Amino acid sequence: MPLQNSKIRTYIHEQRGNFENMLGQMVEIPSVSSDPDHTSDMQKMAELAVDYLKEFGARSTIIKTKGHPSVVGEWWVGRPAISVSNHLQSLGCSARSGT
């Protein structure tokens, strides 16, 4: 296991700039789910998430819902799996309260 940890740490170190760039692209999308004016931004965020998953070798797609889109990605299709649920949205803030 120590060798595996070493490989992972090396990969993370080598890819840090790429990871920061990806995060920067995500932060640039004002995906405020509680604001109807940002519905198209929620779609952009879903599309970006699909692109990222595909870059990492997953099979990924957007599932349309009555609300905001959901993103599903799969590696190792047909094998035991876990589900990770993450919210890729911004939280709106109140200009008056500053929160």
Buried (B, 14 or more C-beta within 10 A) or exposed (E): EEEEEEEEEEEEEEEEEEEEEBEEEBEEBBBBBEEEEBBEBBBBBBBBBBEBBEEEEBEBBBEEEEEBBEBBBEEEEEEEEEEEEEEBBBEEEEEEEEE
